[in-house]
Amino acid sequence: MVDPILELEVHLASASELQDKIETINTLALKLRYRDVSRAISLTKQVQQLEAGEAAGDPVYIRGLAESLRNLGALHTQVGEYEEALRVLLEALALYEKIEDRRDRITVYAQIGAVYLYLSSFVNALQYTLKGLELARLTEERELEGALLNNLATIYILRQEHSRALPYLLKTLQIAEGGGDLRTQAEALDNICNVYCRLESPDDALAAGQKSLKLYRELGEMQGEAEVLNTLGTVYQSNREYVRALECYSGALALSRKIALRYETIGSLLHIASVNAEQNHTDQALLTLKQALDLAEEIGAKGRLVEVHQLLSSVHNKVGQFQRALFHYECFHQIKEQVFNDEAETRLKNLEVVYQVEAARREAEIEQLKNVALKLEVHERNQAEQALLAANLQLQREIEEREQLINDLNAFAHMVAHDLKTPLQSLEILSFMLDSVLGKLEGADEALNLTGQIRQTGQKANSIIMELLTLASLRSQEVEPTALKMDQILAEAVKRVGFTLEGSGAQLDVASEWPVARGHGPWVEEVWVNLISNAVRYGGKPPVVEARGELLPGGMARFWVRDNGIGVAPEDQGKLFQDFSRLNTTRAGGYGLGLSIVRRIVEKLGGEVGVVSSGVPGEGSEFWFTLPGIQH
């Protein structure tokens, strides 16, 4: 029997027509995808180098070129080169838009959404998936609609919202079975297996996973086979069937390495390490995690890096290597915070673009109405009003969708923050208990130092959680300002920072009388906590902190916290109250999220914030805020 790849190679060598060469290269690259991915990438790139000549504007040529770019995007995704995959897929999308090829545009939307998932960019993944889904429904492409619904469910799975994912998956399976689409059936069943496992329904999970595995093997899809083997391994692991779990994970690892599927390779290594850790085979677990860490850093998969550092921290802690455990925990937290910040920034940019585009389009329509001839004015205006109404309805739908996304993100952050508070408090109590035990032993100084670091890390994490909860409440909660008892509010704030004051030996001078202002007590307390904490952290040795207030002539009440620290350089003062700013990179704390929250609180209560500082060490800084005052 003739090898189809060899047959295509021979045909390519003799092909003379441009279109024939492009089609042959595209077909050959797909055949080589799981045999020799490097050769497949090299071949596909040749299409971009072919001289098009007069055919450059031919839709047939453009379609072939776009198909090669789409294939190239899939190949780069397979080997973990995600940035390059995005670049070529966006080029392919532009070409398909040029020739008005809706079906292939839907496919590229799905591919781009999948790449953003690998990059842990859920906002962009959701954006492109929804675009593809809207176009698939508009063109009644049921098969592609099912595939995109499966992608949408995958986003919710990765966000740990399994109950929301299940209806999309069942709908995907129904569409795929109706159309005889075996590949989409296999993908949906794999995800259904994952969801049922998370929902603690192992029998349903195994049934779905085995069906998916059978379909992928019938299709010869090694990537899908590797993915579903990892999913089945998770089900067996949750049932403590470790031998079967390791068989599945090892099979997935072998397939992933065979076809250079690096993202899935990391996942298999993580699974194998977790099984070894559960069975107390810590040396094997650490060796496997080292391989996963190296590969995740090489391809820049932030989501996988979070998982690797978290598991490394757990394993090192389990064997008593506390310093290494702390190092990996800090890496885990830092990368996770980066992913969250990137998502927040991207979401804001996307919303700004939507509003700007819609506003510009509506203004253009109004200008067009002004310039039409008088005899057509009534007719044109009616048409414009209908178009504007449709645009407004569409914009309203998009705004509601994006508001729902923001609410989901806030709810997710709120839930995670609350779930983390209890174990962190337990960690702090246990560290104090451990101090008590270790203090009775000789030569325990190093261990006592480590417990102190654990306690400080827990307090830092708890502080971040409180800031996140405050930020979430600011976005969603509306309050009625009331007269504030500032002396009581400040007393509560001082209690909250009591540990910090005592540990630093700070001298706090608080005014005995305060002007009366309007605001919301819990929020204003958070302002004082942030300002006093920063004053102590960046104060002198020892810190000398002063808290005062006065009623201004214009009716506002001004409050301030003054310290004796290093001060803030004039060129940096404008950045202090920006989101996620950190000016002093030599200190782990930085001003971070705290001053951003201070600004949001005060502005929502009708006031302003600012800083007065010469930037000269020893002269310190004065951070101030205003609130609407009440005359006696």
C-alpha positions as CSV (number, residue, x, y, z in Angstrom):
1,M,0.0,0.0,0.0
2,V,1.3,3.4,-1.0
3,D,2.1,5.8,1.9
4,P,-0.3,8.8,1.4
5,I,2.4,11.2,2.7
6,L,5.0,9.9,0.2
7,E,2.4,10.2,-2.5
8,L,1.8,13.9,-1.6
9,E,5.5,14.6,-1.4
10,V,6.0,13.3,-5.0
11,H,3.0,15.3,-6.3
12,L,4.3,18.5,-4.6
13,A,7.7,18.1,-6.3
14,S,6.1,18.0,-9.8
15,A,3.3,20.5,-9.2
16,S,3.5,23.6,-11.4
17,E,0.3,25.5,-10.8
18,L,0.3,27.9,-7.9
19,Q,-3.1,26.7,-6.6
20,D,-2.2,23.1,-6.9
21,K,1.0,23.7,-4.8
22,I,-0.9,25.5,-2.1
23,E,-3.6,22.8,-1.8
24,T,-1.0,20.0,-1.7
25,I,1.1,21.8,0.9
26,N,-2.0,22.4,3.1
27,T,-3.0,18.7,2.8
28,L,0.5,17.4,3.4
29,A,0.9,19.6,6.5
30,L,-2.2,18.2,8.1
31,K,-1.1,14.6,7.4
32,L,2.3,15.4,9.1
33,R,0.8,17.1,12.1
34,Y,1.2,14.2,14.5
35,R,4.1,12.5,12.7
36,D,6.6,15.4,12.2
37,V,5.2,18.7,13.5
38,S,8.4,20.6,12.7
39,R,8.3,19.5,9.1
40,A,4.6,20.4,9.0
41,I,5.3,24.0,10.3
42,S,8.2,24.4,7.8
43,L,6.0,23.3,4.9
44,T,3.1,25.5,5.8
45,K,5.4,28.6,6.0
46,Q,6.4,27.9,2.4
47,V,2.9,29.0,1.2
48,Q,3.6,32.5,2.5
49,Q,6.8,32.6,0.3
50,L,5.2,31.6,-3.0
51,E,5.1,34.3,-5.7
52,A,1.4,35.0,-6.3
53,G,1.8,37.4,-9.2
54,E,-1.5,38.3,-10.9
55,A,-3.3,35.7,-8.6
56,A,-2.8,37.9,-5.5
57,G,-6.3,39.2,-5.7
58,D,-8.0,35.9,-6.7
59,P,-10.4,34.7,-4.0
60,V,-9.4,31.1,-4.6
61,Y,-5.7,32.0,-3.9
62,I,-6.7,34.1,-0.8
63,R,-8.7,31.2,0.6
64,G,-5.8,28.8,0.1
65,L,-3.4,31.3,1.8
66,A,-5.9,31.8,4.7
67,E,-6.2,28.0,5.1
68,S,-2.4,27.7,5.4
69,L,-2.3,30.4,8.1
70,R,-5.1,28.7,9.9
71,N,-3.3,25.4,9.8
72,L,-0.1,27.1,10.9
73,G,-2.0,28.6,13.9
74,A,-3.1,25.1,14.9
75,L,0.5,23.7,14.6
76,H,2.0,26.6,16.7
77,T,-0.8,25.9,19.3
78,Q,0.1,22.3,19.4
79,V,3.8,23.0,20.3
80,G,2.9,25.7,22.8
81,E,4.0,28.7,20.7
82,Y,0.8,30.7,21.6
83,E,1.9,34.2,20.7
84,E,2.9,33.2,17.2
85,A,-0.3,31.2,16.9
86,L,-2.4,34.3,17.7
87,R,-0.5,36.3,15.1
88,V,-1.1,34.0,12.2
89,L,-4.7,33.3,13.2
90,L,-5.5,37.0,13.2
91,E,-4.0,37.2,9.7
92,A,-6.1,34.3,8.6
93,L,-9.2,36.0,10.1
94,A,-8.6,39.2,8.1
95,L,-8.3,37.2,4.9
96,Y,-11.5,35.3,5.4
97,E,-13.2,38.6,6.2
98,K,-11.9,40.0,2.9
99,I,-13.5,37.2,0.8
100,E,-16.6,37.1,3.1
101,D,-16.1,33.4,4.0
102,R,-18.3,33.1,7.1
103,R,-17.9,29.4,7.8
104,D,-14.1,29.6,8.0
105,R,-14.3,32.8,10.1
106,I,-16.3,30.9,12.7
107,T,-13.6,28.2,12.8
108,V,-10.8,30.8,13.3
109,Y,-12.8,32.5,16.0
110,A,-13.0,29.1,17.8
111,Q,-9.2,28.6,17.4
112,I,-8.3,32.0,18.7
113,G,-10.6,31.5,21.7
114,A,-8.8,28.2,22.4
115,V,-5.4,29.8,22.2
116,Y,-6.5,32.5,24.8
117,L,-7.6,29.7,27.1
118,Y,-4.1,28.2,27.0
119,L,-2.8,31.7,27.9
120,S,-5.3,31.8,30.8
121,S,-6.9,34.9,29.3
122,F,-10.6,34.0,29.9
123,V,-11.9,37.4,28.9
124,N,-10.5,37.3,25.4
125,A,-11.3,33.6,25.1
126,L,-15.0,34.4,25.9
127,Q,-15.0,37.4,23.6
128,Y,-13.9,35.4,20.5
129,T,-16.0,32.3,21.4
130,L,-19.1,34.5,21.6
131,K,-18.3,36.2,18.3
132,G,-18.0,32.8,16.6
133,L,-21.2,31.5,18.3
134,E,-23.2,34.6,17.1
135,L,-22.0,34.1,13.5
136,A,-22.7,30.3,13.6
137,R,-26.3,30.9,14.7
138,L,-26.7,33.6,12.1
139,T,-25.6,31.3,9.3
140,E,-27.3,28.2,10.9
141,E,-24.0,26.3,11.0
142,R,-25.2,23.8,13.6
143,E,-22.0,21.7,13.6
144,L,-19.8,24.7,14.3
145,E,-22.4,26.0,16.8
146,G,-21.9,22.8,18.8
147,A,-18.1,23.1,18.7
148,L,-18.3,26.6,20.0
149,L,-20.8,25.7,22.8
150,N,-18.2,23.1,23.8
151,N,-15.5,25.8,23.9
152,L,-17.8,28.0,26.0
153,A,-18.4,25.2,28.4
154,T,-14.6,24.7,28.6
155,I,-14.2,28.4,29.7
156,Y,-16.6,27.8,32.6
157,I,-14.9,24.6,33.5
158,L,-11.5,26.3,33.8
159,R,-13.2,29.0,35.9
160,Q,-14.5,26.1,38.2
161,E,-18.1,26.9,37.3
162,H,-19.1,23.3,36.5
163,S,-22.8,23.6,37.1
164,R,-22.9,26.4,34.5
165,A,-20.9,24.3,32.0
166,L,-23.0,21.2,32.0
167,P,-26.1,22.5,30.1
168,Y,-23.8,23.8,27.3
169,L,-22.1,20.4,27.1
170,L,-25.3,18.5,26.9
171,K,-26.6,20.8,24.2
172,T,-23.3,20.4,22.3
173,L,-23.6,16.6,22.5
174,Q,-27.2,16.7,21.2
175,I,-26.2,18.9,18.2
176,A,-23.1,16.7,17.4
177,E,-25.1,13.5,17.6
178,G,-27.8,14.9,15.3
179,G,-25.2,15.9,12.7
180,G,-23.0,12.8,13.0
181,D,-20.1,15.0,14.1
182,L,-17.9,12.4,15.9
183,R,-15.1,14.8,16.8
184,T,-17.3,17.2,18.6
185,Q,-19.1,14.3,20.3
186,A,-15.7,13.2,21.6
187,E,-14.8,16.6,22.8
188,A,-18.1,17.2,24.6
189,L,-18.0,13.7,26.2
190,D,-14.5,14.5,27.5
191,N,-15.7,17.7,29.1
192,I,-18.8,16.0,30.5
193,C,-16.6,13.4,32.1
194,N,-14.6,16.3,33.7
195,V,-17.7,18.1,34.9
196,Y,-19.3,14.9,36.4
197,C,-16.0,14.2,38.2
198,R,-16.0,17.7,39.8
199,L,-19.7,17.3,40.7
200,E,-18.8,14.0,42.4
201,S,-20.7,11.7,40.1
202,P,-17.9,9.2,39.2
203,D,-20.1,6.6,37.5
204,D,-21.5,9.2,35.0
205,A,-17.9,10.6,34.6
206,L,-16.4,7.2,33.7
207,A,-19.2,6.4,31.3
208,A,-18.7,9.6,29.4
209,G,-14.9,9.4,29.4
210,Q,-14.8,5.8,28.0
211,K,-17.2,6.8,25.2
212,S,-14.9,9.8,24.4
213,L,-11.8,7.7,24.4
214,K,-13.4,5.2,22.0
215,L,-14.4,7.9,19.6
216,Y,-11.0,9.6,19.6
217,R,-9.3,6.3,18.9
218,E,-11.7,5.6,16.0
219,L,-10.8,9.1,14.6
220,G,-7.1,8.6,15.1
221,E,-7.0,11.9,17.1
222,M,-4.0,11.5,19.4
223,Q,-4.3,14.9,20.9
224,G,-7.9,14.2,22.0
225,E,-7.0,10.8,23.2
226,A,-4.3,12.3,25.4
227,E,-6.7,14.9,26.8
228,V,-9.4,12.3,27.7
229,L,-6.8,9.9,29.3
230,N,-5.9,12.8,31.6
231,T,-9.5,13.3,32.4
232,L,-10.2,9.7,33.1
233,G,-7.1,9.6,35.3
234,T,-8.6,12.4,37.4
235,V,-11.8,10.3,37.9
236,Y,-9.8,7.3,39.0
237,Q,-7.6,9.4,41.3
238,S,-10.6,10.9,43.0
239,N,-11.8,7.3,43.7
240,R,-8.3,6.5,45.1
241,E,-7.7,4.0,42.3
242,Y,-4.1,5.1,41.9
243,V,-2.9,2.2,39.7
244,R,-5.6,3.0,37.1
245,A,-5.0,6.7,37.4
246,L,-1.3,6.3,36.7
247,E,-2.0,4.1,33.7
248,C,-4.2,6.8,32.2
249,Y,-1.8,9.7,33.0
250,S,1.3,7.8,31.7
251,G,-0.6,7.0,28.5
252,A,-1.5,10.6,28.1
253,L,2.1,11.7,28.8
254,A,3.5,9.3,26.1
255,L,1.0,10.5,23.5
256,S,1.6,14.2,24.3
257,R,5.3,13.8,24.0
258,K,5.0,11.8,20.8
259,I,3.1,14.6,19.0
260,A,4.9,17.5,20.8
261,L,1.8,18.6,22.7
262,R,3.6,20.6,25.4
263,Y,0.7,22.1,27.2
264,E,-1.0,18.7,27.7
265,T,2.4,17.3,28.6
266,I,2.6,19.7,31.6
267,G,-0.9,18.6,32.6
268,S,0.1,14.9,32.6
269,L,3.2,15.6,34.6
270,L,1.2,17.5,37.2
271,H,-1.3,14.6,37.5
272,I,1.4,12.0,37.9
273,A,3.1,14.2,40.5
274,S,-0.1,14.6,42.5
275,V,-0.7,10.9,42.6
276,N,2.9,10.3,43.8
277,A,2.4,13.0,46.4
278,E,-0.8,11.4,47.7
279,Q,1.0,8.1,48.0
280,N,3.9,9.8,49.9
281,H,6.4,9.1,47.0
282,T,7.7,12.6,47.4
283,D,11.1,12.2,45.6
284,Q,9.3,11.0,42.5
285,A,6.7,13.8,42.8
286,L,9.4,16.5,43.0
287,L,11.3,15.0,40.1
288,T,8.2,15.1,37.9
289,L,7.3,18.6,39.0
290,K,10.8,19.8,38.1
291,Q,10.1,18.6,34.5
292,A,6.7,20.3,34.5
293,L,8.2,23.6,35.8
294,D,10.9,23.7,33.2
295,L,8.4,23.1,30.3
296,A,5.8,25.6,31.7
297,E,8.5,28.4,32.0
298,E,9.8,27.6,28.4
299,I,6.3,28.1,26.8
300,G,5.1,30.8,29.1
301,A,2.0,29.0,30.3
302,K,1.1,31.1,33.3
303,G,-1.9,29.0,34.3
304,R,0.2,25.9,34.4
305,L,3.0,27.7,36.3
306,V,0.4,28.6,39.0
307,E,-0.5,24.9,39.3
308,V,3.1,23.7,39.4
309,H,4.3,26.2,42.1
310,Q,1.2,25.4,44.2
311,L,1.9,21.6,44.1
312,L,5.6,22.1,44.7
313,S,4.8,24.2,47.8
314,S,2.5,21.5,49.1
315,V,5.0,18.7,48.6
316,H,8.0,20.6,50.1
317,N,5.8,21.5,53.1
318,K,4.8,17.8,53.5
319,V,8.4,16.7,53.9
320,G,9.4,19.6,56.2
321,Q,11.3,21.7,53.7
322,F,9.6,24.9,54.8
323,Q,11.9,27.4,53.2
324,R,11.4,25.9,49.7
325,A,7.7,25.5,50.4
326,L,7.5,29.2,51.2
327,F,9.5,30.1,48.0
328,H,7.1,28.2,45.8
329,Y,4.1,29.6,47.6
330,E,5.2,33.1,47.0
331,C,5.8,32.3,43.3
332,F,2.4,30.8,43.1
333,H,0.7,33.9,44.6
334,Q,2.8,36.3,42.5
335,I,1.9,34.6,39.1
336,K,-1.7,34.2,40.1
337,E,-1.9,37.9,40.9
338,Q,-0.4,38.7,37.5
339,V,-3.0,36.6,35.7
340,F,-5.8,38.3,37.6
341,N,-4.3,41.8,36.9
342,D,-3.9,41.1,33.2
343,E,-7.5,39.9,33.0
344,A,-8.8,43.0,34.8
345,E,-6.8,45.3,32.5
346,T,-7.9,43.5,29.3
347,R,-11.6,43.6,30.4
348,L,-11.4,47.4,30.9
349,K,-9.7,48.0,27.5
350,N,-12.3,45.8,25.7
351,L,-15.2,47.7,27.3
352,E,-13.6,51.0,26.3
353,V,-13.3,49.9,22.7
354,V,-16.9,48.8,22.5
355,Y,-18.2,52.1,23.9
356,Q,-15.9,54.2,21.6
357,V,-16.8,52.3,18.5
358,E,-20.6,52.5,19.2
359,A,-20.4,56.2,20.0
360,A,-18.5,57.0,16.9
361,R,-20.9,55.0,14.7
362,R,-23.9,56.7,16.2
363,E,-22.4,60.1,15.7
364,A,-21.6,59.3,12.1
365,E,-25.2,58.3,11.5
366,I,-26.5,61.6,13.0
367,E,-24.1,63.6,10.8
368,Q,-25.3,61.7,7.8
369,L,-28.9,62.6,8.6
370,K,-27.9,66.3,8.7
371,N,-26.5,66.2,5.2
372,V,-29.2,64.4,3.3
373,A,-31.4,66.3,0.8
374,L,-34.6,67.7,2.0
375,K,-36.8,65.5,-0.1
376,L,-35.3,62.4,1.4
377,E,-35.1,63.6,4.9
378,V,-38.2,61.9,6.3
379,H,-37.4,58.6,4.7
380,E,-33.8,58.6,5.7
381,R,-34.6,59.7,9.2
382,N,-37.0,56.8,9.7
383,Q,-34.4,54.4,8.4
384,A,-31.7,55.9,10.7
385,E,-34.0,55.7,13.7
386,Q,-34.6,52.0,13.0
387,A,-30.9,51.4,12.6
388,L,-30.2,53.4,15.8
389,L,-32.8,51.5,17.7
390,A,-31.3,48.2,16.5
391,A,-27.8,49.4,17.4
392,N,-29.0,50.5,20.9
393,L,-30.6,47.1,21.5
394,Q,-27.4,45.4,20.4
395,L,-25.3,47.7,22.5
396,Q,-27.6,47.1,25.5
397,R,-27.3,43.3,25.0
398,E,-23.5,43.7,24.8
399,I,-23.4,45.9,27.9
400,E,-25.6,43.4,29.8
401,E,-23.3,40.5,28.8
402,R,-20.3,42.4,29.9
403,E,-21.9,43.5,33.1
404,Q,-22.8,39.9,33.8
405,L,-19.1,39.0,33.2
406,I,-18.0,41.7,35.6
407,N,-20.6,40.5,38.2
408,D,-19.4,36.9,37.7
409,L,-15.8,38.0,38.2
410,N,-16.7,40.0,41.4
411,A,-18.7,37.0,42.8
412,F,-15.9,34.6,42.0
413,A,-13.3,36.9,43.7
414,H,-15.7,37.4,46.7
415,M,-16.2,33.6,47.0
416,V,-12.5,32.8,46.8
417,A,-11.6,35.5,49.3
418,H,-14.2,34.3,51.9
419,D,-13.1,30.7,51.4
420,L,-9.5,31.6,52.0
421,K,-10.1,33.7,55.2
422,T,-10.8,30.7,57.5
423,P,-7.7,28.6,56.6
424,L,-5.5,31.7,56.9
425,Q,-6.8,32.4,60.4
426,S,-6.2,28.8,61.3
427,L,-2.7,29.0,59.9
428,E,-2.0,32.0,62.1
429,I,-3.4,30.4,65.2
430,L,-1.4,27.2,64.5
431,S,1.8,29.2,64.0
432,F,1.4,30.8,67.5
433,M,0.8,27.3,69.0
434,L,3.9,26.0,67.2
435,D,5.9,28.9,68.6
436,S,4.8,27.9,72.1
437,V,5.9,24.3,71.6
438,L,9.2,25.3,69.9
439,G,10.0,27.9,72.5
440,K,10.4,25.1,75.1
441,L,13.0,23.3,72.9
442,E,16.7,24.0,72.6
443,G,18.2,24.9,69.2
444,A,14.8,25.8,67.7
445,D,15.7,29.3,66.6
446,E,15.6,28.5,62.9
447,A,12.2,26.8,63.2
448,L,10.9,29.8,65.2
449,N,12.1,32.1,62.4
450,L,10.2,30.0,59.8
451,T,7.0,30.1,61.9
452,G,7.4,33.8,62.0
453,Q,7.7,34.0,58.2
454,I,4.6,31.7,57.9
455,R,2.6,34.1,60.1
456,Q,3.8,37.2,58.2
457,T,2.8,35.5,54.9
458,G,-0.6,34.6,56.3
459,Q,-1.1,38.2,57.5
460,K,-0.1,39.6,54.1
461,A,-2.5,37.2,52.3
462,N,-5.3,38.1,54.7
463,S,-4.6,41.8,54.0
464,I,-4.9,41.2,50.3
465,I,-8.1,39.3,50.8
466,M,-9.6,42.2,52.8
467,E,-8.6,44.6,50.0
468,L,-10.2,42.4,47.4
469,L,-13.5,42.2,49.4
470,T,-13.5,45.9,49.8
471,L,-12.9,46.4,46.1
472,A,-15.8,44.1,45.3
473,S,-18.2,45.9,47.6
474,L,-17.2,49.3,46.1
475,R,-18.2,48.1,42.7
476,S,-21.5,46.7,43.7
477,Q,-22.7,48.4,46.9
478,E,-24.5,51.7,47.1
479,V,-24.5,53.4,50.5
480,E,-26.3,56.4,52.1
481,P,-23.7,58.7,53.7
482,T,-24.3,59.5,57.4
483,A,-22.6,61.6,60.1
484,L,-19.4,59.9,61.1
485,K,-18.1,59.4,64.6
486,M,-14.5,59.7,63.5
487,D,-12.9,59.1,66.9
488,Q,-14.7,55.7,67.1
489,I,-13.9,54.8,63.5
490,L,-10.2,55.7,64.0
491,A,-10.1,53.7,67.3
492,E,-11.3,50.6,65.4
493,A,-8.7,51.2,62.6
494,V,-5.9,51.4,65.2
495,K,-7.0,48.1,66.7
496,R,-6.8,46.4,63.3
497,V,-3.2,47.7,62.8
498,G,-2.2,47.0,66.4
499,F,0.1,44.1,65.5
500,T,1.9,46.3,63.0
501,L,2.3,49.2,65.4
502,E,3.6,47.0,68.2
503,G,6.0,45.1,66.0
504,S,7.6,48.3,64.6
505,G,7.7,50.2,67.9
506,A,5.8,53.0,66.1
507,Q,4.6,56.2,68.0
508,L,1.1,57.1,67.0
509,D,-0.3,60.5,67.9
510,V,-4.1,60.8,67.3
511,A,-6.0,64.0,67.7
512,S,-8.5,64.2,70.6
513,E,-11.1,66.2,68.6
514,W,-12.4,65.7,65.1
515,P,-14.5,67.6,62.6
516,V,-17.8,66.0,61.7
517,A,-18.1,64.6,58.2
518,R,-20.5,62.5,56.1
519,G,-19.5,59.1,54.8
520,H,-19.8,55.3,55.3
521,G,-18.1,54.1,58.5
522,P,-16.7,50.7,57.3
523,W,-15.3,52.3,54.2
524,V,-13.7,55.2,56.0
525,E,-12.2,52.8,58.5
526,E,-10.6,51.0,55.6
527,V,-9.1,54.3,54.4
528,W,-7.5,54.9,57.9
529,V,-6.2,51.3,58.0
530,N,-4.4,51.7,54.7
531,L,-2.9,55.2,55.4
532,I,-1.7,54.3,58.9
533,S,-0.3,50.9,57.8
534,N,1.7,52.7,55.0
535,A,2.9,55.3,57.3
536,V,4.3,52.7,59.7
537,R,5.7,50.6,56.9
538,Y,7.6,53.5,55.3
539,G,8.1,55.6,58.4
540,G,11.4,56.3,60.2
541,K,13.2,54.2,62.7
542,P,11.1,54.1,64.8
543,P,8.1,55.4,62.9
544,V,6.4,58.5,64.2
545,V,2.8,58.8,62.9
546,E,0.4,61.7,63.3
547,A,-3.4,61.6,62.5
548,R,-5.4,64.8,62.4
549,G,-8.4,66.5,60.8
550,E,-9.8,70.0,60.3
551,L,-12.9,71.6,58.8
552,L,-12.1,73.7,55.6
553,P,-13.8,77.0,54.7
554,G,-15.6,75.5,51.7
555,G,-17.6,73.0,53.7
556,M,-15.3,70.0,53.3
557,A,-13.5,68.2,56.1
558,R,-9.9,67.4,55.6
559,F,-8.1,64.5,57.3
560,W,-4.5,63.4,57.1
561,V,-1.8,61.0,58.2
562,R,1.8,62.3,58.5
563,D,4.9,60.2,58.9
564,N,8.7,60.7,59.3
565,G,9.8,58.3,56.6
566,I,11.7,58.5,53.3
567,G,9.0,60.5,51.5
568,V,7.8,60.2,47.9
569,A,9.6,61.8,45.0
570,P,7.5,64.5,43.2
571,E,7.7,62.5,39.9
572,D,6.2,59.5,41.5
573,Q,3.3,61.2,43.4
574,G,1.0,61.1,40.4
575,K,1.2,57.3,40.2
576,L,0.5,56.5,43.8
577,F,-3.3,56.2,43.6
578,Q,-3.4,54.3,40.3
579,D,-4.5,50.7,40.3
580,F,-1.9,48.1,41.1
581,S,1.0,50.7,41.3
582,R,4.2,49.7,43.1
583,L,6.9,52.4,43.3
584,N,9.4,50.9,45.7
585,T,10.3,47.6,43.9
586,T,13.0,46.8,46.6
587,R,10.2,46.2,49.2
588,A,7.9,43.3,48.8
589,G,4.8,45.2,50.0
590,G,4.7,48.3,47.8
591,Y,1.7,50.6,47.9
592,G,0.0,48.0,45.7
593,L,-3.8,47.9,45.7
594,G,-4.3,49.8,49.0
595,L,-4.0,53.4,47.8
596,S,-6.1,52.6,44.8
597,I,-8.9,51.4,47.1
598,V,-8.5,54.6,49.2
599,R,-9.0,56.7,46.1
600,R,-12.1,54.7,45.0
601,I,-13.7,54.9,48.5
602,V,-13.1,58.7,48.9
603,E,-14.2,59.6,45.4
604,K,-17.4,57.5,45.8
605,L,-18.1,59.4,49.0
606,G,-17.7,62.8,47.3
607,G,-14.2,63.6,48.4
608,E,-10.6,63.8,47.0
609,V,-7.2,62.2,48.0
610,G,-3.7,63.5,47.7
611,V,-0.1,63.5,49.1
612,V,2.2,66.2,50.2
613,S,5.9,65.3,50.2
614,S,9.3,66.8,49.4
615,G,10.8,63.5,48.6
616,V,13.7,64.2,51.1
617,P,14.4,61.2,53.5
618,G,13.4,62.1,57.0
619,E,10.9,64.8,56.1
620,G,8.3,62.1,55.5
621,S,4.9,62.4,53.7
622,E,1.4,63.6,54.4
623,F,-1.4,61.6,52.8
624,W,-4.7,63.4,53.0
625,F,-8.4,62.9,52.0
626,T,-11.5,65.0,52.2
627,L,-15.2,64.3,52.9
628,P,-18.3,66.5,52.9
629,G,-18.2,68.3,56.2
630,I,-21.0,69.1,58.7
631,Q,-21.1,72.5,60.4
632,H,-21.7,72.4,64.1
